[in-house]
């Protein structure tokens, strides 16, 4: 179906950007009865939204900058996301060692006390003090680290969170089109005329009553693409790159670490994909094309040095099995990259309205979408008539029932005793209750189809193509999953050829 092929030739909203903010807004708007088209120039979550530290958190370091309301909002949202996406968002304990010469223990404890109590309805356990000489958390750390604190936050599969918001939006009537490039947008009378290039190169015009710029680090470019005297933004953006490295597992157990660094920043070391440790992030001003962002040698060295300051087992460049970088849009004037928070700003301009989404972080995406709806409510009576709803409705696969993921895995293992338990666990964490549909009709491993290696079968590939807009090997191996960490070149080539044969 072409974008304009609807019963009403004019959409209520066209959203530019298939990251977490664009997909979150699309879901909220479609659920309130608005007609929505979302266009993304690459794959969903192919920009900043796949390059986070994989955390849903309040932002402990923002307390130093007196950003109490920002932290509280994020902590409240942490509880919401645990409820609506229990297969993608899971609790994690973080160990914060006290290092002489850094922030003193009393300051850390005071900050963690605030962190525990800014959300009085939290479900996660609070902070405890650790004796690192006797606690298992101290085993991988340097002998001189004797005291620390342990607190709660959450981990997330960031790219899958984006995709599931898009899936729910589409289920509620939104049109989602990837590999579709915005060429121009011109206001004419009471609508926007939006010209796009489809994946086949053909041009198409669509019309909408409101245009939303949720293009992340490209938001400034989009702001310059749209035209009209009443649609000029006054906000200036600065781009900031954050990089991460992945190494073979540095420590046992499921707790993460948060380390203070000599420059005042903090670095996380997080158990990742079972066999690895994720270390990040950096903050450096960025210029150029965000699609070309990559961890620099200096950033890799910075993260290695931060890990070696704390861990007994040293690492070097040869230990890095993967690195990635994402570019975040910060609002100009917020200070240095290291001190700037991830506050977002929504700017509505003109009539027909143009809504710019600047900044933000993955934890706050759903609240951001609600605020976007509030700004657009004067133009669309359906928004107020329906009211806010996304805090209570689970994302696809999120209706797990009593016992959560553990019970789902146990039930499906009993019903499919032939299925590899590690594969089943991975599927349940990725697809939640939709794993039942993924397995429908399968009674043996042969029913899963061709094996590409690393636990990837044709049945899952076909599901991702049909239901989740996957088109390329990278879509599957680095966004819908992280199986690229385990797949060799020959296996990857087999997947590429299989996808080409499906086209």
C-alpha positions as CSV (number, residue, x, y, z in Angstrom):
1,X,0.0,0.0,0.0
2,X,1.3,3.4,-0.9
3,X,1.5,5.9,1.9
4,X,-1.4,8.0,0.5
5,X,-3.7,5.0,0.0
6,X,-6.2,5.5,2.9
7,X,-9.9,6.1,3.1
8,X,-9.0,9.7,3.9
9,X,-6.3,11.0,1.5
10,X,-5.0,13.2,4.3
11,X,-3.2,11.7,7.3
12,X,-3.6,13.4,10.7
13,X,0.1,13.0,11.4
14,X,3.2,12.3,9.4
15,X,6.1,11.5,11.7
16,X,9.7,11.7,10.4
17,X,12.0,9.4,12.3
18,X,11.8,5.7,13.3
19,X,13.7,5.9,16.5
20,X,12.2,5.5,20.0
21,X,10.6,8.9,20.1
22,X,9.0,8.7,16.6
23,X,7.7,5.2,17.2
24,X,6.5,6.1,20.7
25,X,4.5,9.0,19.3
26,X,3.1,6.9,16.5
27,X,1.9,4.3,19.0
28,X,0.3,6.9,21.3
29,X,-1.4,8.8,18.4
30,X,-2.7,5.7,16.6
31,X,-4.2,4.4,19.9
32,X,-6.1,7.6,20.2
33,X,-7.7,7.2,16.8
34,X,-5.5,9.5,14.7
35,X,-4.4,8.4,11.2
36,X,-0.6,8.2,11.3
37,X,2.1,7.6,8.8
38,X,5.7,7.1,10.1
39,X,8.6,7.4,7.7
40,X,12.2,6.3,8.4
41,X,15.1,6.7,6.0
42,X,16.8,3.5,7.1
43,X,15.7,0.7,9.4
44,X,13.8,1.3,12.6
45,X,16.2,2.0,15.5
46,X,19.1,2.3,13.0
47,X,20.4,5.5,14.6
48,X,20.8,6.6,18.2
49,X,18.1,4.3,19.5
50,X,20.2,1.2,18.9
51,X,23.4,2.7,20.4
52,X,22.4,3.3,24.0
53,X,23.9,1.8,27.1
54,X,20.9,-0.5,27.2
55,X,19.5,1.0,30.5
56,X,16.2,2.2,31.8
57,X,17.3,4.4,34.6
58,X,16.7,7.7,36.4
59,X,20.1,9.1,35.7
60,X,22.0,9.0,39.0
61,X,24.6,11.5,37.9
62,X,22.0,14.2,37.1
63,X,21.4,14.6,40.8
64,X,24.8,16.4,40.9
65,X,23.3,19.0,38.6
66,X,20.2,19.4,40.7
67,X,18.0,17.9,38.1
68,X,15.6,16.4,40.7
69,X,12.4,16.6,38.6
70,X,14.2,15.0,35.6
71,X,15.4,12.1,37.7
72,X,12.1,11.6,39.5
73,X,10.2,11.6,36.1
74,X,12.6,8.9,34.8
75,X,12.3,6.8,38.0
76,X,8.5,6.9,37.7
77,X,8.8,5.9,34.1
78,X,11.1,3.1,35.0
79,X,8.2,1.5,36.9
80,X,5.8,2.0,33.9
81,X,8.2,0.3,31.5
82,X,8.7,-2.6,33.8
83,X,5.0,-3.1,33.7
84,X,4.3,-2.7,30.0
85,X,7.4,-4.4,28.6
86,X,8.4,-7.0,31.2
87,X,10.1,-9.1,28.5
88,X,12.3,-6.3,27.4
89,X,12.9,-4.4,30.6
90,X,14.3,-6.3,33.6
91,X,15.7,-5.3,37.0
92,X,19.4,-5.1,37.6
93,X,21.6,-4.4,40.6
94,X,24.5,-2.0,40.2
95,X,27.7,-2.0,42.3
96,X,29.3,1.4,42.9
97,X,32.8,1.0,44.4
98,X,34.2,3.9,46.5
99,X,37.6,4.9,45.0
100,X,39.8,7.2,47.1
101,X,40.2,10.6,45.5
102,X,36.8,10.4,43.8
103,X,33.4,11.4,45.2
104,X,33.5,10.5,48.9
105,X,31.4,7.7,50.4
106,X,29.1,10.1,52.2
107,X,28.3,12.0,49.0
108,X,27.5,8.8,47.1
109,X,25.3,7.5,49.9
110,X,23.4,10.8,50.1
111,X,22.8,10.7,46.3
112,X,21.6,7.1,46.5
113,X,19.3,7.9,49.3
114,X,17.6,10.5,47.1
115,X,17.6,8.1,44.2
116,X,15.8,5.6,46.3
117,X,13.2,8.0,47.6
118,X,12.4,10.3,44.7
119,X,9.8,7.7,43.5
120,X,7.9,6.6,46.6
121,X,6.1,3.9,44.6
122,X,9.2,2.1,43.5
123,X,9.0,-1.7,43.3
124,X,12.8,-2.3,43.1
125,X,14.9,-2.9,46.2
126,X,16.9,0.0,47.6
127,X,20.5,0.7,48.3
128,X,22.7,-1.4,50.5
129,X,26.3,-0.9,51.6
130,X,28.8,-3.6,50.5
131,X,32.0,-4.9,52.1
132,X,33.9,-5.6,48.9
133,X,36.5,-7.6,50.8
134,X,33.9,-10.3,51.5
135,X,31.0,-9.8,49.0
136,X,31.2,-11.6,45.7
137,X,30.9,-8.3,43.9
138,X,34.4,-7.5,45.1
139,X,36.1,-10.5,43.5
140,X,36.8,-9.1,40.0
141,X,37.9,-5.7,41.5
142,X,41.3,-4.5,42.5
143,X,42.2,-5.4,46.1
144,X,42.3,-1.8,47.2
145,X,38.6,-1.4,46.7
146,X,37.1,-2.3,50.0
147,X,33.7,-0.5,50.2
148,X,30.9,0.1,47.8
149,X,27.1,0.5,47.4
150,X,24.6,-1.5,45.5
151,X,21.4,0.0,44.1
152,X,18.7,-0.8,41.5
153,X,18.0,0.2,38.0
154,X,16.9,-1.7,34.8
155,X,18.4,-3.0,31.6
156,X,16.6,-2.9,28.3
157,X,16.8,-4.3,24.8
158,X,16.7,-0.8,23.2
159,X,16.2,-1.6,19.5
160,X,13.5,-4.1,20.2
161,X,11.7,-1.6,22.4
162,X,11.6,0.7,19.3
163,X,10.3,-2.1,17.0
164,X,7.6,-3.1,19.5
165,X,6.3,0.4,19.7
166,X,6.1,0.5,15.9
167,X,4.4,-2.9,15.8
168,X,1.7,-1.7,18.3
169,X,1.3,1.5,16.3
170,X,0.8,-0.5,13.1
171,X,-1.7,-2.8,14.9
172,X,-3.7,0.3,15.7
173,X,-3.8,1.5,12.2
174,X,-0.5,3.4,11.7
175,X,1.3,3.1,8.3
176,X,5.0,2.4,9.0
177,X,7.4,2.8,6.1
178,X,11.2,2.2,6.4
179,X,13.8,3.1,3.8
180,X,11.6,6.1,2.9
181,X,13.4,9.4,2.7
182,X,11.9,12.8,3.3
183,X,12.6,15.1,0.3
184,X,10.6,18.2,1.2
185,X,7.6,19.4,3.3
186,X,5.7,22.5,2.4
187,X,2.6,23.9,4.2
188,X,-0.2,24.8,1.8
189,X,-3.5,26.1,3.2
190,X,-4.4,23.8,6.1
191,X,-2.2,20.8,5.3
192,X,1.4,19.8,4.8
193,X,2.5,18.5,1.4
194,X,5.2,16.0,2.1
195,X,7.3,14.5,-0.7
196,X,9.2,11.3,0.0
197,X,11.4,8.9,-1.9
198,X,10.2,5.3,-1.6
199,X,12.7,2.3,-1.3
200,X,12.4,1.7,-5.1
201,X,13.4,5.4,-5.8
202,X,10.0,6.5,-6.9
203,X,8.7,9.8,-5.5
204,X,5.4,10.2,-3.7
205,X,3.5,13.0,-2.2
206,X,1.5,12.6,1.0
207,X,-0.5,15.1,2.9
208,X,-1.1,15.6,6.6
209,X,-2.7,17.9,9.0
210,X,0.4,18.0,11.3
211,X,4.0,17.2,10.7
212,X,6.3,15.8,13.5
213,X,10.1,16.0,13.3
214,X,11.4,13.2,15.5
215,X,14.6,12.6,13.6
216,X,17.0,12.6,16.5
217,X,20.4,13.8,15.5
218,X,19.0,14.7,12.1
219,X,16.3,16.9,13.6
220,X,18.2,20.0,12.8
221,X,18.6,18.9,9.1
222,X,14.8,18.2,9.0
223,X,14.1,21.6,10.5
224,X,16.0,23.1,7.6
225,X,14.2,20.9,5.0
226,X,10.7,22.1,5.8
227,X,9.7,25.4,4.5
228,X,7.3,28.2,5.4
229,X,7.7,31.6,7.1
230,X,5.8,30.5,10.2
231,X,7.8,27.3,10.7
232,X,11.3,28.5,11.6
233,X,12.7,27.0,14.8
234,X,14.8,29.1,17.1
235,X,16.4,26.1,18.9
236,X,20.0,25.3,18.1
237,X,21.3,21.7,18.5
238,X,24.7,20.4,19.4
239,X,25.6,16.8,18.5
240,X,27.2,14.6,21.0
241,X,28.7,11.1,20.4
242,X,28.6,8.3,23.0
243,X,30.7,5.2,22.3
244,X,30.7,1.7,23.9
245,X,32.9,-1.3,23.7
246,X,32.1,-5.0,24.1
247,X,34.6,-7.5,25.5
248,X,34.5,-11.1,26.6
249,X,32.9,-11.5,30.0
250,X,35.0,-9.9,32.7
251,X,33.1,-11.1,35.7
252,X,30.6,-13.7,36.9
253,X,27.1,-13.0,38.1
254,X,24.3,-10.8,36.9
255,X,25.2,-7.6,38.7
256,X,26.5,-4.5,36.8
257,X,29.2,-2.0,37.9
258,X,29.2,1.8,37.7
259,X,32.6,3.4,38.0
260,X,33.7,6.9,38.8
261,X,36.3,8.3,36.4
262,X,38.9,11.0,37.1
263,X,37.2,13.5,34.8
264,X,34.0,13.3,36.8
265,X,32.2,11.1,34.4
266,X,30.9,7.6,35.1
267,X,31.3,4.4,33.1
268,X,29.1,1.3,33.3
269,X,30.3,-2.3,32.9
270,X,27.2,-4.5,32.3
271,X,26.8,-8.2,31.7
272,X,25.8,-8.5,28.0
273,X,24.3,-11.3,25.9
274,X,25.5,-14.0,28.3
275,X,29.1,-14.2,27.2
276,X,30.2,-10.5,27.1
277,X,30.6,-7.3,29.1
278,X,29.4,-4.0,27.7
279,X,31.4,-0.9,28.8
280,X,30.4,2.6,28.2
281,X,29.8,5.4,27.6
282,X,31.8,8.5,26.4
283,X,30.7,12.0,25.6
284,X,32.3,14.0,22.9
285,X,31.0,16.7,20.6
286,X,30.3,15.4,17.1
287,X,30.3,16.9,13.6
288,X,29.5,15.2,10.3
289,X,27.0,12.6,9.2
290,X,25.6,10.7,12.2
291,X,25.3,7.5,10.1
292,X,29.1,7.4,10.0
293,X,29.5,7.6,13.8
294,X,32.0,5.1,15.1
295,X,34.0,4.7,18.3
296,X,37.3,6.4,17.9
297,X,40.7,5.0,19.0
298,X,40.8,7.6,21.8
299,X,37.3,6.6,23.0
300,X,38.2,3.0,23.0
301,X,41.3,3.7,25.0
302,X,39.3,5.8,27.4
303,X,36.9,3.0,28.1
304,X,39.7,0.4,28.4
305,X,41.5,2.7,30.9
306,X,38.3,3.2,32.9
307,X,37.8,-0.6,33.2
308,X,41.4,-1.2,34.1
309,X,41.2,1.3,36.9
310,X,38.8,-1.0,38.7
311,X,39.0,-4.6,37.4
312,X,41.8,-7.0,38.4
313,X,41.8,-8.6,34.9
314,X,43.3,-6.0,32.5
315,X,42.0,-5.6,29.0
316,X,43.5,-4.1,25.8
317,X,42.4,-3.2,22.3
318,X,42.8,-6.9,21.2
319,X,40.0,-7.8,23.7
320,X,37.4,-5.6,22.1
321,X,35.1,-7.8,20.0
322,X,32.7,-5.0,19.0
323,X,32.3,-1.3,19.4
324,X,29.5,1.1,18.5
325,X,28.7,4.8,18.7
326,X,25.5,6.8,18.7
327,X,25.0,10.5,18.2
328,X,22.7,12.4,20.6
329,X,21.1,15.8,20.0
330,X,21.7,18.2,22.9
331,X,20.1,21.6,23.0
332,X,22.7,24.3,22.6
333,X,23.5,26.1,25.8
334,X,23.1,23.2,28.1
335,X,26.8,23.2,29.0
336,X,29.5,20.7,28.2
337,X,28.7,17.3,26.8
338,X,29.8,15.7,30.1
339,X,27.5,17.9,32.3
340,X,24.5,18.1,30.0
341,X,21.4,16.1,30.9
342,X,19.2,14.3,28.4
343,X,16.3,16.8,28.9
344,X,14.1,17.1,25.8
345,X,12.2,20.0,24.3
346,X,9.1,20.0,22.2
347,X,8.5,23.0,19.9
348,X,5.2,23.4,18.1
349,X,5.2,26.1,15.4
350,X,2.7,27.5,12.9
351,X,-0.5,26.3,11.4
352,X,-0.7,23.7,10.0
353,X,1.4,22.7,13.0
354,X,4.9,21.5,12.9
355,X,6.2,19.8,16.0
356,X,9.9,19.4,16.6
357,X,11.2,16.8,19.1
358,X,14.7,17.8,20.3
359,X,16.8,15.7,22.7
360,X,15.5,13.1,25.1
361,X,16.6,9.6,26.2
362,X,15.1,6.2,25.8
363,X,13.7,6.0,29.4
364,X,11.5,9.1,28.9
365,X,10.1,8.3,25.4
366,X,6.6,7.4,26.5
367,X,6.2,10.5,28.6
368,X,7.6,12.5,25.7
369,X,4.9,11.1,23.4
370,X,2.1,12.0,25.9
371,X,3.4,15.6,26.0
372,X,3.5,15.7,22.2
373,X,-0.1,14.6,22.2
374,X,-1.0,17.3,24.7
375,X,0.6,20.0,22.5
376,X,-1.4,18.7,19.4
377,X,-4.7,18.3,21.3
378,X,-6.1,21.7,20.2
379,X,-5.8,20.5,16.6
380,X,-7.3,17.0,17.1
381,X,-10.3,16.6,19.4
382,X,-9.7,12.8,19.4
383,X,-6.6,13.2,21.5
384,X,-8.4,14.7,24.5
385,X,-11.4,12.5,24.0
386,X,-9.4,9.3,24.3
387,X,-7.0,10.4,26.9
388,X,-3.6,9.0,28.0
389,X,-3.4,5.2,27.7
390,X,0.1,3.9,27.0
391,X,1.1,3.6,30.7
392,X,-1.3,0.7,31.2
393,X,-1.4,-1.2,27.9
394,X,1.4,-3.7,27.5
395,X,3.6,-3.7,24.3
396,X,3.3,-6.7,22.0
397,X,4.3,-9.8,23.8
398,X,4.1,-8.1,27.2
399,X,1.0,-9.9,28.5
400,X,3.0,-12.6,30.4
401,X,0.5,-13.5,33.1
402,X,1.4,-14.7,36.5
403,X,5.0,-15.8,37.0
404,X,6.3,-13.5,34.2
405,X,9.2,-14.7,31.9
406,X,10.2,-17.5,34.2
407,X,6.7,-19.1,34.1
408,X,6.5,-18.5,30.3
409,X,9.8,-20.3,29.7
410,X,8.9,-23.2,31.9
411,X,5.5,-23.6,30.3
412,X,6.9,-23.5,26.7
413,X,9.7,-25.9,27.7
414,X,7.1,-28.4,29.0
415,X,5.1,-28.0,25.8
416,X,8.1,-28.2,23.5
417,X,10.7,-30.5,25.2
418,X,12.6,-30.8,21.9
419,X,13.4,-27.1,21.8
420,X,16.9,-26.0,23.0
421,X,16.4,-24.3,26.3
422,X,18.9,-21.4,25.6
423,X,17.1,-20.7,22.3
424,X,13.7,-20.7,24.1
425,X,15.0,-18.3,26.8
426,X,16.3,-15.9,24.1
427,X,13.0,-16.0,22.2
428,X,11.0,-15.4,25.4
429,X,13.1,-12.3,26.3
430,X,12.8,-11.0,22.8
431,X,9.2,-11.8,21.9
432,X,7.6,-12.4,25.2
433,X,4.1,-14.0,24.9
434,X,4.5,-13.8,21.1
435,X,6.9,-16.7,21.4
436,X,3.7,-18.9,21.5
437,X,2.8,-17.7,18.0
438,X,6.4,-18.0,16.8
439,X,6.3,-21.7,17.8
440,X,2.9,-22.4,16.4
441,X,2.8,-25.7,14.5
442,X,6.4,-26.6,15.3
443,X,7.0,-30.1,16.8
444,X,10.7,-30.6,16.1
445,X,13.8,-28.7,15.4
446,X,13.3,-29.5,11.7
447,X,10.1,-27.4,11.8
448,X,12.2,-24.3,12.6
449,X,13.7,-24.4,9.1
450,X,17.2,-23.7,8.0
451,X,19.8,-23.1,10.6
452,X,22.0,-20.1,9.9
453,X,24.2,-20.6,13.0
454,X,24.3,-18.9,16.4
455,X,20.8,-20.1,17.1
456,X,19.1,-18.3,14.2
457,X,16.6,-20.3,12.2
458,X,14.5,-19.5,9.2
459,X,11.3,-19.5,11.2
460,X,12.6,-16.5,13.2
461,X,14.0,-14.8,10.2
462,X,10.6,-15.1,8.4
463,X,8.8,-13.8,11.5
464,X,11.1,-10.7,11.6
465,X,10.5,-10.0,7.9
466,X,6.8,-10.4,8.1
467,X,6.1,-8.7,11.4
468,X,9.0,-6.4,12.2
469,X,10.1,-4.7,8.9
470,X,13.5,-6.6,8.8
471,X,15.0,-6.4,5.4
472,X,18.8,-6.9,5.7
473,X,21.1,-9.1,7.7
474,X,22.1,-6.1,9.8
475,X,18.5,-5.5,10.7
476,X,18.3,-9.0,12.1
477,X,21.8,-9.5,13.5
478,X,22.4,-6.1,15.2
479,X,18.9,-4.6,15.9
480,X,16.3,-7.4,16.2
481,X,18.9,-9.4,17.9
482,X,22.6,-9.2,18.8
483,X,23.5,-12.5,17.1
484,X,26.1,-10.7,15.1
485,X,28.4,-11.1,18.1
486,X,28.3,-14.9,17.5
487,X,27.9,-15.4,13.8
488,X,30.9,-15.8,11.5
489,X,31.3,-14.4,8.0
490,X,30.2,-17.6,6.3
491,X,27.0,-17.9,8.4
492,X,26.2,-14.2,7.8
493,X,26.7,-14.7,4.0
494,X,24.1,-17.5,4.2
495,X,21.6,-15.2,5.8
496,X,22.2,-12.5,3.2
497,X,21.6,-15.0,0.4
498,X,18.4,-16.3,2.1
499,X,17.0,-12.8,2.4
500,X,17.8,-12.0,-1.2
501,X,15.9,-15.1,-2.2
502,X,12.9,-14.0,-0.3
503,X,12.7,-10.6,-2.0
